[in-house]
Amino acid sequence: MKYLISVSYDGSKFWGFQKLKNKITVQAEIEKALRIISKKEIRVKGAGRTDRGVHALNQKCHFNLDIKITPEGLKKALNKELNSYIYISDCKEVNEEFHARFCVTKKQYLYKINLGEYNPIYEDYILQIRNKLDIKKMKKAAKYFLGAHNFRAFVCGLRDNYDCIIYGIKFKREKDILNIYFKGKSFYNRMVRNMVGALIEVGKGKIEPIRIKKLLEEGKYDDSIFAVKPNGLYLFDIKY
């Protein structure tokens, strides 16, 4: 039987999602829990790989089990065995053709920025900016990301294809916390962090909004666009 689970985790406690030798990762912790439950080695496939320090509110994973257990029973069993910084919020059966990564229709990421006074409690969970940001300019710049583009200028590393569709970018301020939501078909290595970094440069007045458009058109990775820290990034939701 193939199962799909919804997973949330505190990324500051792991070396990312993907299993790494001699490192504590989310995938490795879930597979370890499944090994205890099933008495067999189980391979978990995630909807996406989050880097070290990146959090998830609704990551999705699938795997196959040949033991008789209900989805609710499996959810309880997993949460009993898992590291306390990982939680399974939902579990259901899916058909054999389903794939947690390849069946995704939309992904949504959230980046959180503290615009107020420094707070040490936020350090692992929210980017803290000591500059005032022009959010109006940032919103103007964000519009250039919308639609289908080659995102080479905002993706770290080499790949065969840098094309991506961004369906929406939403800014929502809650007191001193600025939440920026990115909704798209897929996202590549450090892409959201680089996009946020560019928007922050706009907000600081270091580059103009039109620079985003030119970077997309040029299609070359720009070292001057910094990838912001992973601590403020959350895999927010996944749709199938």
N, C-alpha and C positions, 0 to 999 in steps of 0.2 A: 504494500500500500504506500502511495506517495502522499506526503504531508507538506502543507505550507504553514510556516509559523511567522508571526509578527514579533519583532524583537526590538527592544529598546536597550541602550547601554550607555554607560559613562565612558566616553572615549579616552579620558585622561588616565584611565587605569589600564589601558591596553596598548599594544604596539600595532594598532590598526585592526581591521577585520580579518584580513587574509592570514592563513596559518603560516608561521615562520619558525624555523628551527631554533629551539631554545628560547623562545619568546612567548609571553602570554598574549594571545590574541582572542578575539571574539569567536572566530570560527573554531579554533582549537578547543575552547572551553565548551562550546555546544557539542562538538564531536565527542569530547571526553564524557559529557553527561549522557549522550546517546549510547556510548559504549557501555556505561554502567547499566543503563536501562535494558538494552537489547542483548548484551553479552557478545556483541560483534563490533567490528570496525564499520562505522557509518560515515559516508562522505556528505558533507553539507555544501550546498550551492547557494550563494547569496545573490541578491538582486544587484548588488554593487559593492565595490571595495571602498571602505573608508580608511583614510590614512591614520597614522598614530595621532591621537589627541582629538580626532573628529568624533562627535557624538551621533547617536541615532535615536529618534523618537518612534520610527516605524520602519525599520529595516525588514526585509522579507527574505526568507530562506526556504528551500525545499530539500527533501531527502526521502529515501525509501526505507521502510521498515517491514520485516516479515513476521513481526510478533502481533498478537491480537490485543489491541488497546484502542480505546476511544480517543478522539481528539481532546476531549476535556481531561481524560485520565493522563494523556501524554503531556499536556500542558502542565498539570500539577506535578508530574514526575520530573519533568525538566526543571521547573522552578525550584524543586527540592534539591536537585543536584548541582544547579548552576552557581557560579560565582555571584555574590550578592550585588555586583555592579551590572548584571545582565538580568533582564526580565522578559519572559514570554507572555505577551498580552493576549495572543489569540493563536489557535491551532485548528486547522481544518484539513479534510481530505481533498485532494485534487486528482484530476485524471492523469494518466501516464504520459500524455503529450505535453503537460505543463512544464515550464521551466521558469524559475524565479527571475532569471536575468533576461532571457530572450523574449519573454511574453510581456515585458513592461511596455506600457503605452505612454505613461508620464511619470516623471520624478519631480519631487519638490525638495529644495534645500532651503534652509533658513540660516542667515548669518546675523549674530547678535553683537551690537556695539554699545558700550557704555559711554554716554556723552557727558555724564556727570562726574562727581568727585571719585577719585580712585577708591576702589573697594577691594581689599585683598581676598575676600570671599569669592569674588567674580573671576579671579585670575585664571582658573582652569576651564571656565565656562563662557566667558564673554570677553571680546576684545575691548581693551580700555584705551580710549583716545584722549590725549591731553590737549588736542587742538579743537577749536570750534569748527564745525563743518557746515557748509552751505548746502543744506539738504535739497533746496529748490534746484540748485545746479546739478546735484547728484541725480535727481529724478529726470532732469532733462537729458543727461548723459546716458542714463539707463535705457532710454528709448531706442538708442542706436543698437543695443544688443538684441532687440526684439526681432523675431522672424528667423529666416534661414540664412546662415552665414558660415563662412570658413573661419573657425575660431583658433587658427594656428597661433595668432599673437597672444593668446591667453591660455595656451596648453603647454605644460612642461613635458619634455621628452618627445621622442619620435613615434609616429604611428602612420598607418596607411591613409587614414581619413580623418579630417578635422571638422567635417561638416556637422552642424547641429542646428536644431530648431529651438528657440526660446519662445515659449507661449506667453509668458507674463513675468513681470518683476513688480513686486509690491513693497512699498515702504510703510511701515506702521510703527509709530512712536508710542511707547508706554512709559510715561514719566521720563526718566533719563536713558531708557534703553531704546535704541533704534533697531528694529527688526526688519531685515530685508529678505523677502521671499523670492526665490527663483524657481520657475516652473518650466520644464522642458522635456524633450524626448529622451535625451541622454546627456551626460556630462563626463568630461574627460579629466585626466590627471591635473589636479590643482586648478581646474578651470574656474570654479566658483570663487576660490580664494584670490585668483588673479583678477577676476572681474571686480570683486569687492575692493581689492587694492587699488585698481584704477579709479573706481568711484570715489574712494577716499582721497586720492590725489586731486580729483576734481573738487571735492568738498573743501579741501585745504586751499584751493586756489592755485595749485602748482601746475595744473594743466586745464585746458578748456574742454567743455563737453565734446566739441567737434573732434578732438583728438581720438576719441573712442571710434568714431566712424573711420578715421584715417588708418588706425591700427587694424581694423577689420579688413579694410580694402587692401592694405599692404600685405597682410598675411604672413608677417614675419614675427617671430617671438622677440619681444622687447624686454631686455633685462631691467629697464628703468621702471617697469610695472612690477611692483613687488607683490609676492603672494603673502597675504596676511596670515597671521598665526592660525593654526587649526582649532584653537580652543573655542572660537566663536561659531564654528560651523556645525550644523545639525542636518543629518538626513531626515527630513521632516515627514515625507509621505511618498508612497509608491502606488500607482494605479495600474490595473490590468484590464 
